[in-house]
Amino acid sequence: MMKTQESVALGIPTVLLPGQGIDLAKWAVIACDQFTSQPEYWAEVKAFVGAAPSTLNLIFPEAFLGTPGEGERIKAIRAAMRDYLDRGLFEEQRGFVYVERRVGRRTRRGLMACLDLEHYDYTRGSTSLIRASEGTILERIPPRVKIREAAPLELPHIMVLLDDQDDSVIGPLSDRRSSLSKLYDFELMMGSGHLTGYGVGDSGLEEGILQALKKLADPAHFCKKYGLPQGTAVLLFAMGDGNHSLATAKTIWEKTKQAAADNRAIAASPLRYALVELVNLRDSALVFEPIHRLVIGLEPGRSLLEEWRRFCQGRFSTHPVASLEEMKKQVDSQRGLPHKIGLVREGGFSLAEVPAPGFNLPVGTLQSFLDAFLKDKGAGEVDYVHGSEPVVELGRKPGQMGFYLPPMDKRDLFKTVILDGVLPRKTFSMGEAKEKRFYMEARKLF
Protein backbone atom coordinates (compact mmCIF):
# COMPACT_ATOMS: atom_id res chain seq x y z
CA MET A 1 0.00 0.00 0.00
CA MET A 2 1.43 3.37 -1.01
CA LYS A 3 1.97 5.93 1.74
CA THR A 4 -0.04 9.01 0.76
CA GLN A 5 -0.65 12.54 2.00
CA GLU A 6 -3.92 13.69 0.46
CA SER A 7 -3.66 17.24 1.81
CA VAL A 8 -0.78 17.83 -0.62
CA ALA A 9 -1.98 15.35 -3.29
CA LEU A 10 1.18 13.26 -2.92
CA GLY A 11 2.12 9.61 -2.74
CA ILE A 12 5.50 8.06 -1.88
CA PRO A 13 6.13 5.66 -4.77
CA THR A 14 7.65 2.26 -5.27
CA VAL A 15 9.58 2.64 -8.52
CA LEU A 16 11.10 0.05 -10.80
CA LEU A 17 14.68 0.57 -11.92
CA PRO A 18 16.71 -1.44 -14.44
CA GLY A 19 18.55 -4.27 -12.72
CA GLN A 20 22.22 -5.20 -12.60
CA GLY A 21 23.98 -5.70 -15.92
CA ILE A 22 21.71 -3.44 -17.98
CA ASP A 23 23.52 -0.75 -19.98
CA LEU A 24 21.90 2.42 -18.63
CA ALA A 25 23.11 4.54 -21.56
CA LYS A 26 20.99 2.34 -23.82
CA TRP A 27 18.16 1.96 -21.32
CA ALA A 28 17.29 5.65 -20.92
CA VAL A 29 15.83 7.52 -23.92
CA ILE A 30 14.45 11.02 -24.24
CA ALA A 31 10.79 12.03 -23.85
CA CYS A 32 8.57 10.71 -26.62
CA ASP A 33 7.33 14.20 -27.59
CA GLN A 34 10.78 15.41 -28.65
CA PHE A 35 12.20 15.52 -32.19
CA THR A 36 8.72 14.94 -33.64
CA SER A 37 9.76 16.39 -37.02
CA GLN A 38 13.10 14.57 -37.02
CA PRO A 39 12.52 10.81 -37.36
CA GLU A 40 16.20 10.51 -38.17
CA TYR A 41 16.94 11.24 -34.49
CA TRP A 42 14.86 8.23 -33.46
CA ALA A 43 16.48 6.09 -36.16
CA GLU A 44 19.87 6.95 -34.67
CA VAL A 45 18.60 6.04 -31.18
CA LYS A 46 17.32 2.70 -32.47
CA ALA A 47 20.66 1.93 -34.09
CA PHE A 48 22.51 2.81 -30.88
CA VAL A 49 20.22 0.69 -28.67
CA GLY A 50 20.22 -2.36 -30.92
CA ALA A 51 18.86 -5.44 -29.11
CA ALA A 52 19.67 -4.18 -25.60
CA PRO A 53 16.89 -3.69 -23.01
CA SER A 54 15.70 -0.12 -23.43
CA THR A 55 12.82 2.17 -22.66
CA LEU A 56 12.77 2.77 -26.41
CA ASN A 57 10.78 -0.47 -26.58
CA LEU A 58 8.36 0.73 -23.88
CA ILE A 59 7.34 4.12 -25.32
CA PHE A 60 5.77 5.48 -28.50
CA PRO A 61 7.85 8.30 -30.06
CA GLU A 62 5.34 10.85 -31.29
CA ALA A 63 7.27 11.21 -34.53
CA PHE A 64 5.47 8.00 -35.53
CA LEU A 65 1.93 8.82 -34.35
CA GLY A 66 -0.51 8.43 -37.22
CA THR A 67 1.88 6.36 -39.33
CA PRO A 68 1.12 2.87 -40.69
CA GLY A 69 1.55 0.12 -38.15
CA GLU A 70 0.52 2.23 -35.16
CA GLY A 71 -1.64 -0.55 -33.70
CA GLU A 72 1.13 -3.10 -34.04
CA ARG A 73 3.58 -0.74 -32.35
CA ILE A 74 1.25 -0.35 -29.35
CA LYS A 75 0.89 -4.15 -29.07
CA ALA A 76 4.67 -4.49 -29.23
CA ILE A 77 5.08 -1.94 -26.41
CA ARG A 78 2.74 -3.87 -24.12
CA ALA A 79 4.41 -7.16 -25.01
CA ALA A 80 7.84 -5.66 -24.22
CA MET A 81 6.57 -4.40 -20.86
CA ARG A 82 5.29 -7.84 -19.92
CA ASP A 83 8.49 -9.46 -21.19
CA TYR A 84 10.71 -7.16 -19.10
CA LEU A 85 8.58 -7.85 -16.02
CA ASP A 86 8.54 -11.62 -16.61
CA ARG A 87 12.31 -11.71 -17.13
CA GLY A 88 12.91 -9.84 -13.87
CA LEU A 89 14.78 -6.96 -15.48
CA PHE A 90 13.55 -4.51 -12.84
CA GLU A 91 14.50 -3.93 -9.23
CA GLU A 92 12.04 -2.33 -6.81
CA GLN A 93 12.96 0.86 -4.96
CA ARG A 94 10.53 2.10 -2.35
CA GLY A 95 10.50 5.82 -1.60
CA PHE A 96 11.19 9.16 -3.21
CA VAL A 97 14.07 9.38 -5.68
CA TYR A 98 16.20 12.53 -5.71
CA VAL A 99 17.41 13.25 -9.26
CA GLU A 100 20.21 15.42 -10.60
CA ARG A 101 20.41 16.12 -14.33
CA ARG A 102 23.55 17.86 -15.55
CA VAL A 103 23.62 19.48 -18.98
CA GLY A 104 26.67 21.60 -19.70
CA ARG A 105 27.42 23.66 -16.61
CA ARG A 106 23.90 23.50 -15.20
CA THR A 107 22.56 20.81 -12.84
CA ARG A 108 18.78 20.63 -12.50
CA ARG A 109 17.42 18.94 -9.36
CA GLY A 110 14.19 16.99 -9.08
CA LEU A 111 12.17 14.61 -6.94
CA MET A 112 10.37 11.51 -8.21
CA ALA A 113 6.97 11.25 -6.52
CA CYS A 114 3.38 10.25 -7.24
CA LEU A 115 0.65 12.86 -7.69
CA ASP A 116 -2.96 12.16 -6.80
CA LEU A 117 -5.10 12.57 -9.92
CA GLU A 118 -8.14 13.25 -7.74
CA HIS A 119 -6.59 16.69 -7.17
CA TYR A 120 -5.78 17.42 -10.83
CA ASP A 121 -8.04 19.26 -13.24
CA TYR A 122 -6.68 20.45 -16.58
CA THR A 123 -9.79 22.37 -17.67
CA ARG A 124 -9.69 26.15 -18.01
CA GLY A 125 -10.64 27.90 -14.78
CA SER A 126 -9.65 24.97 -12.59
CA THR A 127 -9.04 25.64 -8.89
CA SER A 128 -7.47 22.26 -8.05
CA LEU A 129 -4.16 21.77 -6.22
CA ILE A 130 -2.60 20.48 -9.48
CA ARG A 131 -3.33 22.47 -12.65
CA ALA A 132 -2.29 22.68 -16.26
CA SER A 133 -0.16 25.72 -17.01
CA GLU A 134 -0.95 25.69 -20.72
CA GLY A 135 -3.98 24.86 -22.80
CA THR A 136 -4.64 21.14 -23.23
CA ILE A 137 -5.29 19.99 -26.80
CA LEU A 138 -8.15 17.57 -26.24
CA GLU A 139 -7.68 15.77 -29.56
CA ARG A 140 -4.18 14.78 -28.46
CA ILE A 141 -5.50 12.72 -25.55
CA PRO A 142 -7.26 9.76 -27.29
CA PRO A 143 -4.13 8.49 -29.12
CA ARG A 144 -2.26 8.57 -25.82
CA VAL A 145 -5.09 6.75 -24.05
CA LYS A 146 -4.68 3.91 -26.56
CA ILE A 147 -1.03 3.62 -25.56
CA ARG A 148 -1.44 3.83 -21.77
CA GLU A 149 -4.72 1.94 -21.43
CA ALA A 150 -4.10 -1.66 -20.33
CA ALA A 151 -0.34 -1.03 -20.18
CA PRO A 152 1.13 -2.75 -17.09
CA LEU A 153 3.74 -0.01 -16.59
CA GLU A 154 4.02 3.74 -16.71
CA LEU A 155 7.25 5.47 -17.61
CA PRO A 156 7.02 9.20 -16.97
CA HIS A 157 8.53 12.10 -18.81
CA ILE A 158 6.21 14.38 -16.81
CA MET A 159 7.86 17.27 -14.97
CA VAL A 160 5.70 19.23 -12.53
CA LEU A 161 6.65 22.57 -11.00
CA LEU A 162 6.36 23.88 -7.47
CA ASP A 163 7.11 27.49 -6.56
CA ASP A 164 9.38 27.09 -3.56
CA GLN A 165 11.25 30.35 -2.93
CA ASP A 166 13.07 28.93 0.11
CA ASP A 167 14.01 25.64 -1.63
CA SER A 168 12.47 23.84 1.35
CA VAL A 169 11.33 20.69 -0.48
CA ILE A 170 14.29 19.65 -2.64
CA GLY A 171 17.08 21.72 -1.08
CA PRO A 172 17.53 19.50 2.02
CA LEU A 173 18.02 16.47 -0.25
CA SER A 174 20.78 18.25 -2.14
CA ASP A 175 22.43 19.18 1.16
CA ARG A 176 22.29 15.53 2.36
CA ARG A 177 23.23 13.98 -0.98
CA SER A 178 26.39 12.33 0.37
CA SER A 179 24.33 10.35 2.91
CA LEU A 180 21.80 9.07 0.33
CA SER A 181 22.13 5.76 -1.50
CA LYS A 182 23.16 6.25 -5.12
CA LEU A 183 20.83 4.35 -7.45
CA TYR A 184 22.29 5.27 -10.84
CA ASP A 185 24.99 7.53 -12.25
CA PHE A 186 25.73 7.63 -15.99
CA GLU A 187 26.10 9.62 -19.20
CA LEU A 188 22.98 9.94 -21.33
CA MET A 189 22.98 9.10 -25.02
CA MET A 190 23.21 11.57 -27.90
CA GLY A 191 25.18 14.20 -25.95
CA SER A 192 22.28 14.89 -23.57
CA GLY A 193 24.24 15.25 -20.33
CA HIS A 194 24.52 13.22 -17.15
CA LEU A 195 21.88 11.66 -14.89
CA THR A 196 22.24 10.66 -11.23
CA GLY A 197 19.57 9.32 -8.89
CA TYR A 198 19.56 8.81 -5.12
CA GLY A 199 17.15 6.85 -2.95
CA VAL A 200 15.42 8.83 -0.20
CA GLY A 201 14.71 6.11 2.35
CA ASP A 202 15.19 8.20 5.47
CA SER A 203 11.85 8.69 7.26
CA GLY A 204 13.02 12.04 8.60
CA LEU A 205 13.73 13.35 5.12
CA GLU A 206 10.39 12.00 3.88
CA GLU A 207 8.58 13.79 6.69
CA GLY A 208 10.52 16.97 5.96
CA ILE A 209 9.36 16.89 2.33
CA LEU A 210 5.73 16.44 3.37
CA GLN A 211 5.90 19.24 5.96
CA ALA A 212 7.52 21.64 3.48
CA LEU A 213 4.76 20.92 0.95
CA LYS A 214 2.10 21.44 3.61
CA LYS A 215 3.53 24.89 4.32
CA LEU A 216 3.48 25.77 0.61
CA ALA A 217 -0.15 24.59 0.50
CA ASP A 218 -1.19 26.56 3.58
CA PRO A 219 -3.91 29.00 2.36
CA ALA A 220 -2.68 31.97 4.41
CA HIS A 221 0.95 31.46 3.36
CA PHE A 222 -0.10 30.99 -0.27
CA CYS A 223 -2.22 34.16 -0.46
CA LYS A 224 0.45 36.27 1.26
CA LYS A 225 3.16 35.04 -1.12
CA TYR A 226 1.28 36.14 -4.23
CA GLY A 227 -0.61 39.11 -2.74
CA LEU A 228 -3.97 37.43 -3.31
CA PRO A 229 -7.28 37.83 -1.49
CA GLN A 230 -7.85 35.38 1.33
CA GLY A 231 -9.87 32.42 0.11
CA THR A 232 -8.11 32.17 -3.25
CA ALA A 233 -7.80 28.48 -4.16
CA VAL A 234 -4.28 27.15 -3.59
CA LEU A 235 -2.17 26.17 -6.59
CA LEU A 236 0.56 23.84 -5.31
CA PHE A 237 1.69 22.09 -8.51
CA ALA A 238 1.70 23.52 -12.04
CA MET A 239 2.48 21.46 -15.11
CA GLY A 240 5.88 21.92 -16.67
CA ASP A 241 6.42 19.17 -19.27
CA GLY A 242 4.17 16.26 -20.18
CA ASN A 243 0.83 18.05 -19.83
CA HIS A 244 -0.92 15.66 -22.21
CA SER A 245 0.59 12.61 -20.54
CA LEU A 246 -0.83 13.66 -17.18
CA ALA A 247 -4.16 14.50 -18.82
CA THR A 248 -4.14 10.99 -20.31
CA ALA A 249 -3.54 9.43 -16.89
CA LYS A 250 -6.42 11.52 -15.52
CA THR A 251 -8.71 10.39 -18.35
CA ILE A 252 -7.99 6.72 -17.67
CA TRP A 253 -8.52 7.18 -13.93
CA GLU A 254 -11.90 8.82 -14.51
CA LYS A 255 -12.91 5.98 -16.86
CA THR A 256 -11.79 3.46 -14.24
CA LYS A 257 -13.96 5.11 -11.58
CA GLN A 258 -16.97 5.19 -13.88
CA ALA A 259 -16.62 1.47 -14.63
CA ALA A 260 -16.13 0.46 -10.99
CA ALA A 261 -19.02 -1.05 -9.06
CA ASP A 262 -17.69 0.47 -5.84
CA ASN A 263 -15.50 3.59 -5.97
CA ARG A 264 -14.29 2.97 -2.40
CA ALA A 265 -12.84 -0.36 -3.44
CA ILE A 266 -10.56 1.26 -6.02
CA ALA A 267 -9.60 4.33 -3.98
CA ALA A 268 -6.06 2.96 -3.55
CA SER A 269 -5.68 1.81 -7.15
CA PRO A 270 -2.27 2.61 -8.72
CA LEU A 271 -4.25 4.23 -11.57
CA ARG A 272 -5.29 7.01 -9.18
CA TYR A 273 -1.70 8.26 -9.16
CA ALA A 274 0.88 9.28 -11.74
CA LEU A 275 4.64 9.13 -11.31
CA VAL A 276 6.24 12.51 -12.05
CA GLU A 277 9.41 14.47 -11.42
CA LEU A 278 8.85 17.51 -9.21
CA VAL A 279 11.10 20.48 -9.98
CA ASN A 280 11.38 23.80 -8.18
CA LEU A 281 10.49 26.69 -10.47
CA ARG A 282 13.19 28.70 -8.68
CA ASP A 283 15.98 26.23 -9.49
CA SER A 284 18.68 28.33 -11.15
CA ALA A 285 19.34 25.51 -13.62
CA LEU A 286 15.73 25.52 -14.82
CA VAL A 287 15.56 27.63 -17.96
CA PHE A 288 12.35 28.44 -19.79
CA GLU A 289 12.80 28.20 -23.53
CA PRO A 290 10.17 29.17 -26.10
CA ILE A 291 8.46 26.53 -28.20
CA HIS A 292 8.64 27.66 -31.79
CA ARG A 293 6.13 26.87 -34.53
CA LEU A 294 6.59 25.15 -37.86
CA VAL A 295 3.85 25.29 -40.48
CA ILE A 296 4.03 22.28 -42.79
CA GLY A 297 2.31 21.79 -46.14
CA LEU A 298 1.50 25.39 -47.06
CA GLU A 299 -1.33 25.39 -49.57
CA PRO A 300 -0.11 26.61 -53.01
CA GLY A 301 -1.67 29.90 -53.99
CA ARG A 302 -2.29 30.98 -50.39
CA SER A 303 -0.29 33.81 -48.80
CA LEU A 304 0.07 33.14 -45.09
CA LEU A 305 1.43 36.60 -44.35
CA GLU A 306 -1.31 38.40 -46.29
CA GLU A 307 -3.96 36.34 -44.52
CA TRP A 308 -2.32 37.14 -41.18
CA ARG A 309 -2.48 40.84 -42.09
CA ARG A 310 -6.22 40.55 -42.77
CA PHE A 311 -6.69 38.55 -39.57
CA CYS A 312 -5.12 41.49 -37.67
CA GLN A 313 -7.35 43.95 -39.58
CA GLY A 314 -4.30 45.52 -41.17
CA ARG A 315 -2.48 46.15 -37.88
CA PHE A 316 0.43 44.00 -38.95
CA SER A 317 3.73 44.52 -40.74
CA THR A 318 6.78 42.53 -41.81
CA HIS A 319 10.28 43.57 -42.74
CA PRO A 320 13.42 41.61 -43.65
CA VAL A 321 16.39 41.27 -41.30
CA ALA A 322 19.99 40.81 -42.29
CA SER A 323 20.68 37.59 -40.43
CA LEU A 324 19.42 34.92 -38.07
CA GLU A 325 21.31 36.61 -35.23
CA GLU A 326 19.58 39.93 -35.88
CA MET A 327 16.16 38.26 -35.98
CA LYS A 328 16.79 36.48 -32.69
CA LYS A 329 18.12 39.65 -31.07
CA GLN A 330 15.02 41.66 -31.95
CA VAL A 331 12.60 38.93 -30.88
CA ASP A 332 14.40 38.05 -27.64
CA SER A 333 14.90 41.64 -26.49
CA GLN A 334 11.31 42.84 -26.98
CA ARG A 335 9.50 44.38 -24.04
CA GLY A 336 5.80 45.09 -24.28
CA LEU A 337 4.41 46.18 -27.63
CA PRO A 338 4.56 45.61 -30.52
CA HIS A 339 4.72 41.84 -30.44
CA LYS A 340 7.64 40.66 -32.56
CA ILE A 341 7.80 37.19 -34.10
CA GLY A 342 10.66 35.88 -36.24
CA LEU A 343 9.83 34.42 -39.65
CA VAL A 344 11.96 31.70 -41.23
CA ARG A 345 11.30 31.02 -44.91
CA GLU A 346 13.00 29.54 -47.91
CA GLY A 347 14.09 33.04 -48.89
CA GLY A 348 15.62 34.00 -45.56
CA PHE A 349 14.66 35.72 -42.32
CA SER A 350 12.23 38.50 -41.51
CA LEU A 351 10.24 39.93 -38.63
CA ALA A 352 6.49 40.20 -38.11
CA GLU A 353 5.21 42.99 -35.86
CA VAL A 354 1.71 43.25 -34.37
CA PRO A 355 1.27 46.62 -32.62
CA ALA A 356 -2.19 46.04 -31.11
CA PRO A 357 -2.50 42.35 -30.24
CA GLY A 358 -5.37 40.90 -28.27
CA PHE A 359 -3.06 38.72 -26.17
CA ASN A 360 -0.50 39.33 -23.43
CA LEU A 361 2.17 37.10 -24.99
CA PRO A 362 3.46 36.92 -28.58
CA VAL A 363 2.77 33.18 -28.59
CA GLY A 364 -0.94 33.89 -28.07
CA THR A 365 -0.93 36.43 -30.89
CA LEU A 366 0.62 33.91 -33.27
CA GLN A 367 -1.36 30.85 -32.15
CA SER A 368 -4.74 32.55 -32.57
CA PHE A 369 -3.96 33.19 -36.22
CA LEU A 370 -2.43 29.78 -36.90
CA ASP A 371 -5.51 28.05 -35.45
CA ALA A 372 -7.73 30.00 -37.85
CA PHE A 373 -5.36 29.47 -40.79
CA LEU A 374 -5.30 25.71 -40.33
CA LYS A 375 -9.05 25.55 -39.80
CA ASP A 376 -9.39 27.25 -43.18
CA LYS A 377 -7.05 24.60 -44.65
CA GLY A 378 -4.23 27.03 -45.38
CA ALA A 379 -1.69 24.37 -44.46
CA GLY A 380 -1.45 20.72 -43.52
CA GLU A 381 -0.33 21.00 -39.90
CA VAL A 382 1.57 22.94 -37.26
CA ASP A 383 4.43 21.30 -35.40
CA TYR A 384 5.80 22.57 -32.10
CA VAL A 385 9.59 22.78 -32.26
CA HIS A 386 12.08 22.95 -29.39
CA GLY A 387 15.27 24.87 -30.10
CA SER A 388 16.23 27.46 -32.67
CA GLU A 389 18.29 25.16 -34.89
CA PRO A 390 15.41 22.84 -35.90
CA VAL A 391 13.00 25.70 -36.61
CA VAL A 392 15.61 27.34 -38.85
CA GLU A 393 16.55 24.11 -40.63
CA LEU A 394 12.97 23.00 -41.18
CA GLY A 395 11.44 26.44 -41.75
CA ARG A 396 13.63 27.05 -44.81
CA LYS A 397 12.37 23.97 -46.63
CA PRO A 398 9.94 24.46 -49.54
CA GLY A 399 6.31 24.47 -48.51
CA GLN A 400 7.13 25.20 -44.87
CA MET A 401 7.54 28.26 -42.64
CA GLY A 402 9.10 28.61 -39.21
CA PHE A 403 8.10 31.06 -36.47
CA TYR A 404 10.70 32.02 -33.88
CA LEU A 405 9.23 33.09 -30.52
CA PRO A 406 10.68 34.78 -27.39
CA PRO A 407 10.96 33.10 -23.97
CA MET A 408 8.66 34.04 -21.08
CA ASP A 409 9.82 35.01 -17.58
CA LYS A 410 9.38 31.88 -15.49
CA ARG A 411 8.73 33.92 -12.34
CA ASP A 412 5.40 35.00 -13.81
CA LEU A 413 4.10 31.46 -14.32
CA PHE A 414 2.25 30.66 -11.09
CA LYS A 415 0.59 34.05 -10.65
CA THR A 416 -0.44 34.10 -14.31
CA VAL A 417 -2.06 30.67 -14.01
CA ILE A 418 -3.75 31.70 -10.73
CA LEU A 419 -5.15 34.98 -12.08
CA ASP A 420 -5.62 34.38 -15.81
CA GLY A 421 -5.97 30.60 -16.11
CA VAL A 422 -3.87 28.55 -18.49
CA LEU A 423 -1.40 30.07 -20.91
CA PRO A 424 -1.70 29.51 -24.67
CA ARG A 425 -0.76 25.92 -25.40
CA LYS A 426 2.91 25.17 -25.97
CA THR A 427 3.99 28.53 -24.55
CA PHE A 428 7.25 27.42 -22.98
CA SER A 429 9.65 24.54 -22.75
CA MET A 430 11.85 23.78 -19.79
CA GLY A 431 15.15 23.81 -21.60
CA GLU A 432 16.20 22.78 -25.08
CA ALA A 433 15.18 19.47 -26.62
CA LYS A 434 18.26 17.54 -25.41
CA GLU A 435 17.70 18.79 -21.86
CA LYS A 436 14.30 17.12 -21.59
CA ARG A 437 13.58 14.34 -19.16
CA PHE A 438 14.83 10.87 -20.08
CA TYR A 439 12.83 7.76 -19.20
CA MET A 440 14.55 5.99 -16.34
CA GLU A 441 12.11 4.92 -13.60
CA ALA A 442 8.93 2.90 -14.17
CA ARG A 443 5.95 2.05 -11.96
CA LYS A 444 3.49 -0.84 -11.99
CA LEU A 445 -0.10 0.09 -12.86
CA PHE A 446 -1.52 -3.39 -12.24
N, C-alpha and C positions, 0 to 999 in steps of 0.2 A: 504494500500500500504506500503510495507516494505521500510524503509529508507536505502539507499545503498550508498556506496562510491566505485565506480568502480576502481578508481586509486589504491586501496589496496584490491580489490576483496572481499569486505566485505559487509554484510548486518546485520542490527540490527533486531533480530528476535522477533516474538511473539511466546512464547513457551506455551505448555500445561503442567500443573502440576496436580498431583492427588489432588482431592478436600478434603474438611473436612471429617473426619471420616474414611479415608482410612489408613490402617496400612502400614506405609512406609517401615517397615522392610520386609514385604511380597511383597510390590509393586516392589521394586528395586531388580533386579537380575543382575548377572555378564554378561559380553560380551559373545555373542553366540559362539565365536570362542575359548573359553577356555574349558579345561577339555574334549577335543574331544575324547580322548581314555579312558575316565572314565565316562561312562554313569551312574554309581552309584552316582556320584556327582549330576547329574541332577535329578535322582530319589529322592535323599534326599531333593533337593530344592522343587520338586513337592509335597512331603509329608509335608514339612514345610508350603508351601503356601496354600494347601488345596483348598477351594472354594473362597478364598479372591481375590479381584481384584489385578492383578499382571501383570507386564510386561512379566512374563513367558508366558502368553497367547498371547502375541503380537510379539514374536520373534521365530526364528527357531534355536534351539541349533544345532550347526554343528555336534555334536556327532550322530545326527540322519539323516544327509544328506545321501541320497542313500538307506535308509531303506524302507521297505514296508509301505505304507500309507503316503508317502511324499505329494502327491497331496491333500489328505484329511487334512493333517496338515496345509498346506498353506491356504486352504479354511477356516479352523477353525480360523486361525490367522486373516484373513480379517473380518470374522464374529465377532470376539471378538473386533476388532478395531471399527467397526460400532456400536456394542452394547455399548461399553464404551462411545462413542460419543453421542449416542441416549439417554443414561441414565444420561448424564450430569456429568460424573465422573471427568471431567477435569475443571480446572480453568485457564483462560488465564492470561499470564504475559508478558507484552510488554517490551522489552529491553534486554540488555545483562544480563547474570546471572554470578556472581562471585562465584566460587566453591572452597571449601577446602575439600580435602580428606586426612584424617589422617589414617595412618597405622603404628602401633608401635609408634616410637618416631618421625617419619617424617610426615610432612604435605605438600602435593603437592597442588599447587594453579593453577586454570584454569579459563578460560573465555568462556562461551557458546556464540557462534556467528554463523552466516551463512556465508559460503564461496561461491563465485560466480564460478560455474562450467565452465563458459566461459573462465576462467583464469587457468584452471587445465588441465594438459596433463600428463598422466602417461607413455607415451611411452619413450623408451630409447633415450637420446639426447634432451629431451624437454628443452625449454628455457622459459617456462611459469612461472608466479608468484608463482603458486602452483605446486609442483612436487612430484612424488613418490620418496621415499628414497631407496626403495628396488624394486627388480624386481617383476612385476605383473604377476601372473599366469593366463593367459587368460582363460584357461578352468575352472577356479573357478568363473568366472563372470556369465555365463548363469544360473546356479542354483540360484544365488542370485538375478538375474533379475526376475526370476519367483516369488520370494518372495516379492520383492519391487514393481514390476509392478502392477498397479491398487490398491495398498494399499493406504488407505486414510490418513495414518499417517507414519511418520518416527520416529524411536527411535534410536538415535545415540550411538554407542560405539566408534566413531571415535575421535582420539586425534591427533591434528596437532601441529607441533612444530614451534616456531619462535625463532630466535637467537638474544636475546635482552640482551646484556651485561650490560646495565644500568638499567634493570628491569623497563623500562619506560611505558610499556603497562599495566601490571598486578600489578606492585608494588604499584601504587597510590590507587588501590582498596583495597589492603591489609591494607594500612595505614589508609584508611577511613572506614574500616569495621564496626566500631561501629555506624556510621551514616547511614549505608545501612539497608534496610528492610530485615529481615531474612525470607526466604521462606521455608526452611526445615532444620532439624537438628536432626539426628538420627543415631543409630548404624546399620550397614549393617549386613546381614545374614552371616552365616557360618564363623564367625570370621574374616571378611574382613575389619574391621576398621570402621571409622566414616565418615559421609558425611554431609556437611553443604553448603547451597546455599543462596546467597544474591541477591536481585534485584538491578540492577544498573539503576535507573530511572532518575538520575541527569543529566541534559543536559550538564553541565560543564564536568562531568566525561566522558560522551560519547564522547564529542568533544576532550577531552584529549587523549582518546584511539585512535581516528582516526588520530590525529596529530602525536602521537608517532609512529603509523604504517607508516604514510607518510614519516617520517624521516628515518625509517628503509628501506623503499622502494626507497629512494632517490638514484639515480644511482651513484653520486659522493661519498656519504657516504658509500654505499654498497661496491664499488670497493676499497676504502681506507681501510675499515675494514678487508677485506680478502687479500689485496695486489694483486688485480687483475687489468688487463689492463682496461682502460676506454672503455666503450662500452660493457662490459660483461653483459649479460642479468641478471636482478635482480632475485634472489630467495628469496622470502619473507616467504613462508610457505612450510615446508617439512613434509611429512607424518610421523607420529609416529606409531599409532595403527589404524587398520581399513582400511588399504590400499585398500582391495578388496571391502569394502563397499562403499568407495568414488568412486572407479572405476565403481561400479554398478550404482551409482547415475548419474555419467557422461554418461554412456551408455544409460540410460533411457532418459536423457535430449537430447542427440544427436538424438535418435529415435523420440522424441517428435518434435524436430525442423524439421526433415525430413518429418514428416507426416503433418506438419502445412501448411495451404494454405498461410499464411502470417506470416513470422517470427517476424515482428514487433509487431504483435498482441499478441504474447506469450512471449515477451521480459521480462515481469514482472511475468511470471509464477512461482509459488513456486517450480516447478521442476527444475528451473535454479539454485537453491541454495541447499546446504546441511548443516544441523545443525551439528556442531562439537564442541569439547572442544579444545580451544587453550591453549597450555602450553609452558612456556618459557624453552628452552633447558638448560638454565643456572640455573634453579631452583635447589637448593641444595638437595631437596627431590626427584628429578627425577633421578632415577638410571637405567642405561642401563644393562639389563641382557641378557645373550645369549639365543638363542632359540636352544635347543638341538634336535637331530634327533632320531627317532625310526624306525627301519626297521622291518616291520611286514610280516610274511608269507615267510620266507626264503625258497627258493626252495631246497628240499633234494638233496644231491649230489653235490651242488654248494658250493664252498669255497669263501665267500665274501672277505676275507682278501687276499687270493691268487690272486683273480681277481683284487683287488685294486693294488696289487704289480705290476701286468702286466700292468695295466692302467698307472702306474707311471714309466713304463719302468725299473722296478727294483729299482728305487730310493725311497725306502719305507722300513720301518722296524717296527716291533712290539716287545714289551717286557713286561712281567708281572710286576705289581706293588703290593705292599704288602696290600694295603687297599684303600678304597674309598677316604679317606683323602689325601693319597699320590698322587693318580691320579689327584684329583682336584688341589692340590698344584702345581704339575708340569704343568698342563694345564693353570691354572690361572696366573702363574708367568712368562710365556714365553714372550720373547721379540725378535722379528725378527725371524730368522730361526734357526733350522728347525721348521716347523709347527707341533704342538703337539695336538693330539685329543684323548680324553679318550674313551676307549672301555668298554662297559658293556655287559657281556655275562652270560650265564647260569653258566659257570665255574668260574666267578670272574671278576676281573678288569685288564686291561692292557692299554698300551699306543701305539698309532701309531705315527710314526714320518716320515715327508716328507721333506727331506733336500733341494730340489730344486723345489718348487711348482711354478705353473704358475699364481698364484693369490696372491694378497696382504694380504688377510685375510684367516685364517684357514677354516672358513665357506665356502669360495669359493673353496678351495682345496677339501673339503669333498663333497660339493654339486655337483661339476662337475663329480665326480665318481659315486655318487648315481644316478644321472640322467641317466648315461650310463648303470648302473647296472639294474635299473628298466626297461629301454627301452629294454634290453636284457632278460627281464622276470626272473631276478635273485631273485626277491621277489615280494610280492603282492602289497605293498605300503610303502610309507614313511609318518610318522606323525611328526608334529612339536610340540615339547613338551616344556612347560614353567616350569622351576624349576628343580632342581637336583633330588629331591625325586621321582617324577614320572618316569624320565628316568632310574633311578636305579631300581625301582620296576618293571617297564615294560620290561626293557632291559634284565633282568635275566630270563624272561619266555622262555620256549622252543619255538624254531622257530622264535625268535626275537633277535634284537641286538640294544643296545643303543649307542649313540655317544655324548659324553660330550664335549661342546665347550666353549672357553673363551669369556669373554665380550669384547666389543670394547670401545674405549675412545669416549664418546659422543661429546667431543669438536671437533672431526674430522669430524663430520657428514656433516655439511653444505658445507664445502670446498671440501670434497670428492665428494658429489653429484654435486657441481658446476663444478669441474674439470674432474671427471671420469665418471659422470653419476650415475645411480642407483647402489646400492650395491647388492650383491647376495641376492636373496629372503630369507626372514625370517632370516636376519642377527642378529637382536637385538629385545629385548622386553623391554618395559618401565616398569620395575619392575617384580616381581613374579606374578604368575597366580592370586592369591587372591588380588593383588593390582590393577588389571585392572579396567577399567571404568565400573560402574554399570549403567544400564538404569534407568533414572529418568525422564528427560524431553522428551516431544514429540513435534512434529510440524505437522500441517495440510499440506497435499500435494494437496488436492483438496476438 
